[in-house]
Amino acid sequence: MGVDSGLPDFRGQEGFWRAYPALRHQGLSFEDMADPARFAEHPELAWGFYGHRLRLYRDTVPHEGFAILRKWADRMSHGAFVFTSNVDGQFQKAGFPEHRVRECHGSIHALQCLDVCTQETWSAEEFHPQINEKTSELESPMPRCPRCGALARPNILMFGDWGWVDVPYEMQRERLAAWISLVSNPVVVELGAGKALPTVRRFSEHNSHKRLIRINLREANTSSLQGVGFEGGAAATLEQIDRRL
């Protein structure tokens, strides 16, 4: 979904290294960087990577496909609810209400204590990272936990992450469950959810009740018992469907 707004595609090593050439020279993959241990071992590099992404997501304008989804939602008696593994906050930026978004992998716009001295999170709004483009390292001061002074990290679920503070997302999960209990015959529009991390695909298939619209560039295959699949990008396919509607 984010790629059509100009965000980098981290799928595969080449896609990741195109976005972060300095990490290619160090032989570091996305999985290497999306590891909470990186913040303890090399915090300048870890925050260089996540700080760059934070700035990028702040500057990105959501594409027209988000507006199309909102328009469709406005026609429904119970509106819509977003279930996303994206951490970029683009749905909220596009006008989807905060209480109708479930971020199953967290959000880059929130911070938490690396040492997990508390189960609280706080906004990253005051953090303005400055990155060395040649080394991908953070040059500005690193964010700190306001309670204990330890290094802060993004409130994002990473690989092998036992320290992720998920309290805000449990509240989101409860709101989503309450919404699902109110609706009948929901239509699920799934956008770009791959099989490598199948969290979103599983959610879609479990909740669609044979009304799944799967839009995917590479993995659009869908059982006729579940719904229909469209091979293509998110923005272009949403626009084509909207014209037909």
Sequence and secondary structure as in RCSB ss.txt:
>XXXX:A:sequence
MGVDSGLPDFRGQEGFWRAYPALRHQGLSFEDMADPARFAEHPELAWGFYGHRLRLYRDTVPHEGFAILRKWADR
MSHGAFVFTSNVDGQFQKAGFPEHRVRECHGSIHALQCLDVCTQETWSAEEFHPQINEKTSELESPMPRCPRCGA
LARPNILMFGDWGWVDVPYEMQRERLAAWISLVSNPVVVELGAGKALPTVRRFSEHNSHKRLIRINLREANTSSL
QGVGFEGGAAATLEQIDRRL
>XXXX:A:secstr
  GGGT    SSHHHHHHH HHHHHTT  HHHHS THHHHH HHHHHHHHHHHHHHHHH    HHHHHHHHHHHH
STT   EEE   S HHHHTT  GGGEEETTEEEEEEEETT SSS  EE TT    EETTTTEE S   B TTT  
BEEEEE  TT S    HHHHHHHHHHHHHHHH SS  EEEES  SSSTHHHHHHHHHSTT EEEEESS     TT
TEEEEES HHHHHHHHHHH 
